[in-house]
Amino acid sequence: MKRIPFSQVLKTAAIDIRREYDRLYGMFCVQKFQDMVGAGSSLKDYCATYFVRLPFRGTCVSLDDFDDFYGYSFEKNPSTFDIEYLVSFCEYSYNLAIYNQNTIYGGGIVGIGDPMQFYVQQVLTVIETIGYMPNNQNGITDFVPKDQAAISAAEIVDPALSYRIIEYNHHSMKGDLERKKATLIALADKLEPKRAKLKQVSGSLESDLFYLLNSVNVRHNNADQVGKNYIHFVADMKDGDIEQWYDDMYQMCLLAFLELDHLERKERVKKLKEDIQKNG
C-alpha cells in the first residue's frame, strides 16, 4: 500500500499548523497576566522568574542561559516553518509550563495557576489534533507521532525498551543513523533469544529480519573494508537508503514482537479449547 505523506494527511484534515503555532506562541510568550500590583508578565516570564525550580535545568542559571546552551530560539514569525517547528515549541513550552502549573507566585501575591494549567491542556489538545502523543521519560515529555504498531509493541515489552520503541518516531531521530542503530540493536538483542519461536510463527519474517540486522550495518560493521563482515554493496549505500532500511527493520521488529505475543495468546486459546472439550 502506498504511504500517504504526513503533510498530505494534515492538509486533508484541514489542520492549520501555523495557526496552532500562532495561538500557542501568543498564549505563552506574548499575552500578559496582571498581578496584585498591576505588573504584567507572560507565562514564559513567570517560568523564567522561577527557573531555578526546574528539575531539568542542569547547571544553567537562567532561562536565557538554558536557551543559549541548548539552542532554543522561537520567533513570532519564523521565516521557515513546518510541523517539526511546532512540535519543538510544544515540547519546550510544555516542559516549562508543566512544572509551573500549580505554583503560587510571589508568596501568594500572584497566582497564575489557571492560565498555566489551561496552556498545558491547550498544548496537549494541539498535539492530539495533529496526530502526536506524549512520551514521558524521567520527568521530561517528548511528543511523537502516533504509531499503533509501536504503541501495541511498547505495551508488551519491558519499560526501558518500550520508551525506545516510542522514541524512534521522534522528529529528532530523523537522519540520526547512530541513534536509530542503537535502538535496532536493543530490539534485536531482545528478539535474539526468541528466534526459534518467531520462526514457528513466521519463518520468512525471522529470516528476513535477522538477515537485514546482520547485513545492513546494524549488528556488524558491514562498511569496514578490512573487517570480516564487509559488504561492498552496503558500504556504497547512501545515508538516506540506509535510513530507509533502518526504518523497515524497525517496523519488522515491531511486527515480530506482536507475532510472538500472538503465539502466546494462541497457546492459551488452544488450552482453553482443550479444557472446554474435556469438561463440557
C-alpha positions as CSV (number, residue, x, y, z in Angstrom):
1,M,0.0,0.0,0.0
2,K,1.4,3.4,-1.0
3,R,2.3,5.5,2.0
4,I,0.5,8.9,2.2
5,P,2.9,11.7,3.3
6,F,2.1,13.1,6.7
7,S,1.9,16.6,5.3
8,Q,-0.9,15.5,2.9
9,V,-2.8,13.9,5.7
10,L,-2.7,17.2,7.6
11,K,-3.9,19.1,4.5
12,T,-6.7,16.6,4.0
13,A,-7.7,17.0,7.7
14,A,-7.7,20.9,7.2
15,I,-5.4,21.4,10.2
16,D,-3.6,24.7,10.0
17,I,-0.4,24.1,11.9
18,R,0.8,27.7,11.5
19,R,-2.4,29.0,13.2
20,E,-1.9,26.5,16.0
21,Y,1.6,27.7,16.5
22,D,0.5,31.4,16.5
23,R,-2.1,30.6,19.2
24,L,0.4,28.8,21.4
25,Y,3.1,31.4,20.9
26,G,0.7,34.2,21.8
27,M,-0.6,32.4,24.9
28,F,2.9,31.5,26.2
29,C,5.2,34.4,25.1
30,V,3.0,37.4,24.3
31,Q,-0.1,37.6,26.4
32,K,0.4,39.4,29.8
33,F,-1.2,38.4,33.1
34,Q,-1.8,41.0,35.8
35,D,-0.6,40.5,39.3
36,M,-1.8,42.2,42.5
37,V,0.4,45.3,42.0
38,G,-0.6,45.8,38.4
39,A,2.5,44.5,36.7
40,G,2.1,42.2,33.7
41,S,4.1,39.1,32.8
42,S,3.7,36.4,30.2
43,L,3.7,32.7,31.1
44,K,7.2,32.4,29.8
45,D,8.2,35.4,32.0
46,Y,6.9,33.5,35.1
47,C,8.8,30.4,34.0
48,A,11.9,32.5,33.7
49,T,11.5,34.1,37.1
50,Y,11.2,30.7,38.8
51,F,13.6,28.9,36.5
52,V,15.8,27.6,39.3
53,R,13.0,25.4,40.5
54,L,13.0,23.3,37.3
55,P,14.4,19.8,37.8
56,F,15.9,19.6,34.3
57,R,17.9,22.9,34.3
58,G,21.2,21.1,34.8
59,T,23.8,23.7,35.6
60,C,22.0,26.5,33.7
61,V,21.4,29.6,36.0
62,S,18.6,31.3,34.0
63,L,16.1,30.6,31.2
64,D,18.2,32.7,28.8
65,D,21.3,30.7,29.8
66,F,19.2,27.5,29.2
67,D,18.0,28.7,25.8
68,D,21.5,29.7,24.7
69,F,23.1,26.4,25.9
70,Y,20.6,24.2,24.2
71,G,20.0,26.3,21.1
72,Y,16.3,27.2,21.7
73,S,15.1,30.2,19.7
74,F,11.5,30.5,18.7
75,E,10.2,33.5,16.7
76,K,6.7,35.0,16.5
77,N,7.0,34.9,12.7
78,P,9.6,32.3,11.8
79,S,10.9,32.5,8.2
80,T,10.8,28.8,7.8
81,F,8.1,26.8,9.5
82,D,7.0,23.2,9.4
83,I,5.4,20.7,11.8
84,E,8.7,19.9,13.5
85,Y,9.0,23.6,14.4
86,L,5.5,23.4,16.0
87,V,6.3,20.2,17.9
88,S,9.6,21.6,19.1
89,F,7.9,24.6,20.5
90,C,5.2,22.4,22.1
91,E,7.9,20.4,23.8
92,Y,9.8,23.4,25.0
93,S,6.9,25.4,26.4
94,Y,5.1,22.3,27.8
95,N,8.0,21.1,29.8
96,L,8.5,24.6,31.3
97,A,4.7,25.1,32.0
98,I,4.1,21.7,33.5
99,Y,6.3,22.4,36.4
100,N,4.7,25.8,37.0
101,Q,1.0,25.0,36.6
102,N,0.3,24.5,40.3
103,T,2.8,27.1,41.7
104,I,1.8,30.1,43.8
105,Y,4.0,33.0,42.8
106,G,5.3,35.9,44.9
107,G,4.4,34.4,48.3
108,G,0.7,34.2,47.3
109,I,0.5,37.6,45.8
110,V,0.5,36.3,42.2
111,G,-1.5,33.1,41.3
112,I,-1.5,32.2,37.6
113,G,-2.2,28.5,38.1
114,D,-5.4,28.7,35.9
115,P,-3.8,30.2,32.8
116,M,-0.7,27.9,33.2
117,Q,-2.9,24.8,33.5
118,F,-5.0,26.0,30.6
119,Y,-1.9,26.4,28.5
120,V,-0.7,22.8,29.4
121,Q,-4.1,21.4,28.3
122,Q,-4.0,23.5,25.1
123,V,-0.7,22.0,24.1
124,L,-2.0,18.5,24.7
125,T,-5.1,19.3,22.6
126,V,-3.0,20.5,19.7
127,I,-0.7,17.5,20.0
128,E,-3.7,15.2,19.8
129,T,-5.2,17.1,16.9
130,I,-2.0,16.8,14.7
131,G,-1.8,13.0,15.5
132,Y,1.0,13.1,18.0
133,M,1.2,11.7,21.6
134,P,3.2,12.4,24.8
135,N,6.1,10.2,25.6
136,N,7.5,10.8,29.1
137,Q,10.9,9.6,30.4
138,N,12.5,10.8,33.7
139,G,10.1,13.7,34.0
140,I,10.7,15.1,30.5
141,T,8.0,14.9,27.9
142,D,8.6,14.4,24.2
143,F,5.8,14.4,21.5
144,V,6.0,11.6,18.9
145,P,3.7,10.6,16.0
146,K,1.1,8.1,16.9
147,D,2.0,4.7,15.5
148,Q,-0.4,1.9,16.5
149,A,2.1,-0.8,15.9
150,A,4.7,1.0,18.1
151,I,2.1,1.6,20.8
152,S,1.0,-2.1,20.8
153,A,4.5,-3.4,20.8
154,A,5.5,-1.0,23.6
155,E,2.8,-2.3,25.8
156,I,4.2,-5.9,25.8
157,V,7.9,-5.2,26.4
158,D,9.8,-4.0,29.5
159,P,9.5,-0.3,30.2
160,A,13.1,0.6,29.3
161,L,12.6,-0.9,25.8
162,S,9.1,0.5,25.4
163,Y,10.5,4.0,25.7
164,R,13.0,3.3,22.9
165,I,10.3,1.9,20.7
166,I,8.2,5.0,21.0
167,E,11.2,7.4,20.9
168,Y,12.2,6.0,17.4
169,N,9.4,8.1,15.9
170,H,10.5,11.4,17.4
171,H,11.4,14.0,14.9
172,S,14.9,14.4,16.4
173,M,15.7,10.9,15.3
174,K,15.3,11.7,11.7
175,G,18.6,11.4,10.0
176,D,20.4,10.2,13.2
177,L,21.7,6.8,12.0
178,E,23.6,6.1,15.2
179,R,20.6,6.6,17.5
180,K,18.4,4.6,15.2
181,K,21.1,1.8,15.0
182,A,21.3,1.8,18.8
183,T,17.6,1.3,19.1
184,L,17.6,-1.5,16.5
185,I,20.4,-3.3,18.4
186,A,18.4,-3.1,21.6
187,L,15.4,-4.6,19.8
188,A,17.5,-7.3,18.1
189,D,19.0,-8.3,21.4
190,K,15.6,-8.7,22.9
191,L,14.4,-10.8,19.9
192,E,17.5,-13.0,19.6
193,P,16.6,-15.4,22.4
194,K,13.1,-15.8,20.8
195,R,14.2,-16.5,17.2
196,A,13.1,-20.1,17.4
197,K,9.6,-19.2,18.5
198,L,9.5,-16.4,15.9
199,K,10.5,-18.9,13.2
200,Q,7.5,-21.0,14.2
201,V,5.1,-18.1,13.7
202,S,6.7,-16.7,10.5
203,G,9.8,-18.2,9.1
204,S,10.1,-15.6,6.4
205,L,9.9,-12.7,8.9
206,E,12.6,-14.2,11.1
207,S,14.9,-14.9,8.2
208,D,14.4,-11.5,6.5
209,L,14.7,-9.5,9.7
210,F,17.9,-11.1,11.0
211,Y,19.4,-11.1,7.5
212,L,18.9,-7.3,7.4
213,L,20.1,-6.8,11.0
214,N,23.3,-8.7,10.2
215,S,23.9,-7.4,6.7
216,V,23.0,-3.7,6.6
217,N,25.4,-2.2,9.1
218,V,23.4,-2.7,12.3
219,R,24.8,-5.6,14.4
220,H,28.0,-5.8,12.3
221,N,30.2,-3.2,10.6
222,N,29.5,-4.0,7.0
223,A,31.3,-0.9,5.8
224,D,34.8,-1.6,7.1
225,Q,36.9,-2.8,4.2
226,V,39.3,-4.7,6.4
227,G,36.6,-6.3,8.5
228,K,35.3,-9.8,8.1
229,N,31.7,-8.6,7.7
230,Y,32.5,-6.1,4.9
231,I,29.8,-5.9,2.1
232,H,30.8,-3.7,-0.8
233,F,27.2,-3.0,-1.8
234,V,26.2,-1.9,1.7
235,A,29.3,0.2,2.1
236,D,28.4,2.2,-1.0
237,M,24.8,2.9,0.1
238,K,23.8,6.5,0.7
239,D,22.8,7.5,4.2
240,G,19.2,8.0,3.0
241,D,19.0,4.5,1.7
242,I,20.5,3.1,4.9
243,E,18.0,5.1,7.0
244,Q,15.1,3.7,4.9
245,W,16.3,0.1,5.6
246,Y,16.7,1.0,9.3
247,D,13.0,2.2,9.3
248,D,12.0,-1.0,7.6
249,M,13.8,-3.1,10.2
250,Y,12.2,-1.1,13.0
251,Q,8.7,-1.9,11.6
252,M,9.7,-5.6,11.2
253,C,10.9,-5.7,14.8
254,L,7.5,-4.3,15.9
255,L,5.8,-7.0,13.9
256,A,8.0,-9.7,15.4
257,F,7.0,-8.6,18.9
258,L,3.4,-8.7,18.0
259,E,3.7,-12.1,16.3
260,L,5.4,-13.5,19.4
261,D,2.7,-12.1,21.6
262,H,0.0,-13.7,19.4
263,L,1.8,-17.0,19.7
264,E,1.5,-16.9,23.5
265,R,-2.2,-16.0,23.1
266,K,-2.7,-18.8,20.6
267,E,-1.3,-21.3,23.0
268,R,-3.7,-20.1,25.7
269,V,-6.6,-20.3,23.3
270,K,-5.6,-23.9,22.4
271,K,-5.5,-24.8,26.1
272,L,-8.9,-23.2,26.6
273,K,-10.4,-25.2,23.7
274,E,-9.0,-28.4,25.2
275,D,-10.4,-27.7,28.6
276,I,-13.8,-26.9,27.2
277,Q,-13.9,-30.0,25.1
278,K,-12.7,-32.1,28.0
279,N,-15.0,-30.7,30.7
280,G,-18.0,-29.6,28.6
